[in-house]
Amino acid sequence: MGLDDIKRRIAAAEERAGRAPGSVTLIAVSKVQPEGRVTAVLDAGHRVFGENYVQEAQGKWPDWRNRWPGVELHMIGPLQSNKAKAAVDLFDAIHTLDRMTLARKLAQQADQQGRSPHLFIQVNTGDEPQKAGILADELPVFLSSCHDLGLSPSGLMCIPPEGHDPLPHFRLLRRLAHDHGLPHLSMGMSADFESAIAEGATHVRVGSAIFGDRA
Ligand SMILES: *Cc1c(COP(=O)(O)O)cnc(C)c1O
């Protein structure tokens, strides 16, 4: 299992960057992984997981949460507005707040359900037309609109363009978070989590390096 290896590499990256041990949260991304691989990681004591699809997560986590208490579940995939209700019910954090219609739904559900997941705003750092996320320029207005709705996002998230050096994207996200006083940075995946940690990531989203390739 790759969990121990990844935990060691995170600890080493924290130390190299002069960051406190344990300052980076490892989100084990379990989407579409065979059940046995995920339960092995639960058995090993890990409790923080990421999922991309509301329906898939609804199908497995309520039961697993009963069997392994203390699970913290992060939504890291695109979230349709009509799934906001289920998402607020199921997830402890949502990393993909990327538009006002979704912000309104989440605010409504937080009111109705009396619980609000931690929110990360997804930023389209590469300005890619096909990719979700708000543009860096839009962040100040988007944030203040969130505040008007009673939402308090605590961080930013990005997925750098494929095939490009992720560093400038990590740096941009870090600067934006700093400028707006947001403490959390969700960045870095299997291929680049160590450089993300060097650039200040507080949450890394690692799937295949822990569980193996997805089918
Ligand atoms: C699937 C996914 C990951 C994990 O990717 P790996 O390369 O398997 O580590 C991280 N973040 C997001 C947004 C994902 O969709």
The ligand as a MOL file (V3000), in Angstrom:
LIG
                    3D

  0  0  0     0  0            999 V3000
M  V30 BEGIN CTAB
M  V30 COUNTS 15 15 0 0 0
M  V30 BEGIN ATOM
M  V30 1 C -8.8250 12.4810 -9.2290 0
M  V30 2 C -8.4110 13.7680 -8.6390 0
M  V30 3 C -7.2690 13.8650 -7.8200 0
M  V30 4 C -6.3290 12.6960 -7.5620 0
M  V30 5 O -5.5620 12.4690 -8.6910 0
M  V30 6 P -4.2830 11.4840 -8.6480 0
M  V30 7 O -3.4960 11.8960 -9.8150 0
M  V30 8 O -4.8080 10.0970 -8.7290 0
M  V30 9 O -3.5650 11.7520 -7.3780 0
M  V30 10 C -6.9790 15.0840 -7.2390 0
M  V30 11 N -7.7560 16.1710 -7.4560 0
M  V30 12 C -8.8390 16.1130 -8.2410 0
M  V30 13 C -9.6490 17.3470 -8.4380 0
M  V30 14 C -9.2000 14.9170 -8.8720 0
M  V30 15 O -10.2720 14.8970 -9.6750 0
M  V30 END ATOM
M  V30 BEGIN BOND
M  V30 1 1 1 2
M  V30 2 1 2 3
M  V30 3 2 2 14
M  V30 4 1 3 4
M  V30 5 2 3 10
M  V30 6 1 4 5
M  V30 7 1 5 6
M  V30 8 2 6 7
M  V30 9 1 6 8
M  V30 10 1 6 9
M  V30 11 1 10 11
M  V30 12 2 11 12
M  V30 13 1 12 13
M  V30 14 1 12 14
M  V30 15 1 14 15
M  V30 END BOND
M  V30 END CTAB
M  END
